[in-house]
């Protein structure tokens, strides 16, 4: 009697921005064009110690999105009104990756979103995707006071999924986060292109191309 091979993974952890959404480098480029900023302005501000601290504190829930809007707007020289919404205007859902995530869950593979969160008020960047209806677990950094690449938040997510590290795949567009996951025994998958990632996920999870 033929037997069905056990899937290589029991769980998958998905980053949100740049994995379940459009590529963030392009999102930033479109934002700069709309705001008539020189290309690279946003990333230079993000790399500035002041910009990094603003993101860190927002992701940990130490400041509000409105606080971030005010602080980051001053760094890049634009109006602060709904800056987060303007910045993420083109972060459309990555439908091919989401389709694979739904199929993985339907196949019995546990799935989670682990996001270094950017706040939900006044602009909710997560509202365009039915996260609760698509994934088993949702972990936002601000709700737990810890962020990637901390081992603590990966352990927290694994615990919620009930999956061992060596049976879990982590999909992220940031190499630092993937390196942290790898050190904990998880399998990393770098996400830079939606179509490529969706195909690789189907292969790794043993899902058909249909």
Long-range contacts (C-beta under 8 A, 24 or more apart in sequence): 5-206, 7-107, 7-108, 7-109, 7-205, 7-206, 8-204, 8-205, 8-206, 9-109, 9-167, 9-168, 9-169, 9-187, 9-204, 9-205, 10-109, 10-110, 10-163, 10-164, 10-167, 10-168, 11-109, 11-110, 11-111, 11-112, 11-158, 11-161, 11-163, 11-167, 11-168, 11-169, 12-101, 12-104, 12-109, 12-110, 12-111, 12-112, 12-168, 12-169, 12-170, 12-171, 12-201, 12-205, 13-111, 13-112, 13-113, 13-114, 13-154, 13-157, 13-158, 13-161, 13-168, 13-169, 13-170, 13-171, 13-181, 13-186, 14-97, 14-101, 14-111, 14-112, 14-113, 14-114, 14-135, 14-171, 15-113, 15-114, 15-115, 15-148, 15-171, 15-172, 15-173, 15-174, 15-177, 15-191, 16-113, 16-114, 16-115, 16-126, 17-88, 17-91, 17-115, 17-118, 17-125, 17-173, 18-173, 18-174, 18-191, 19-94, 19-97, 19-171, 19-172, 19-173, 19-191, 19-197, 20-93, 20-94, 20-97, 20-98, 20-101, 20-113, 20-129, 21-91, 21-92, 21-93, 21-94, 22-90, 22-91, 22-92, 22-93, 22-94, 22-194, 23-173, 23-192, 23-193, 23-194, 24-91, 24-173, 26-90, 27-87, 27-88, 27-89, 27-90, 27-91, 28-87, 30-89, 30-90, 31-86, 31-87, 31-88, 31-89, 31-90, 34-86, 34-89, 35-76, 35-78, 35-86, 37-76, 37-77, 37-78, 41-76, 41-77, 42-76, 42-87, 45-72, 45-75, 45-76, 48-75, 50-75, 51-75, 55-116, 56-147, 58-117, 58-118, 58-119, 58-142, 59-116, 59-117, 59-118, 59-141, 59-142, 59-147, 60-141, 60-142, 60-145, 60-146, 60-147, 61-117, 61-141, 61-142, 61-143, 61-145, 64-119, 64-121, 65-118, 65-119, 65-120, 65-121, 65-122, 65-123, 66-121, 66-122, 68-118, 68-119, 82-122, 82-123, 84-118, 84-119, 84-123, 84-125, 85-122, 85-123, 85-125, 88-118, 88-123, 88-125, 91-125, 92-128, 93-128, 93-129, 94-194, 94-197, 95-194, 96-194, 96-195, 96-197, 96-198, 97-171, 97-191, 97-194, 97-197, 97-198, 97-201, 98-129, 98-134, 99-198, 100-198, 100-201, 100-202, 100-205, 100-207, 101-134, 101-135, 102-134, 103-207, 104-201, 104-205, 104-207, 105-134, 105-135, 105-136, 107-205, 107-207, 109-205, 110-136, 110-137, 110-161, 110-162, 110-163, 111-135, 111-136, 111-137, 111-161, 112-136, 112-137, 112-138, 112-139, 112-157, 112-160, 112-161, 113-137, 113-138, 113-139, 114-139, 114-148, 114-153, 114-154, 114-157, 115-139, 115-140, 115-141, 116-141, 116-147, 116-148, 117-141, 117-142, 117-143, 136-161, 137-161, 148-172, 148-174, 148-176, 148-177, 148-180, 149-174, 149-176, 149-177, 149-179, 149-180, 149-181, 150-180, 151-180, 151-183, 151-184, 154-180, 154-181, 154-184, 154-186, 155-184, 169-201, 169-204, 169-205, 171-197, 171-201
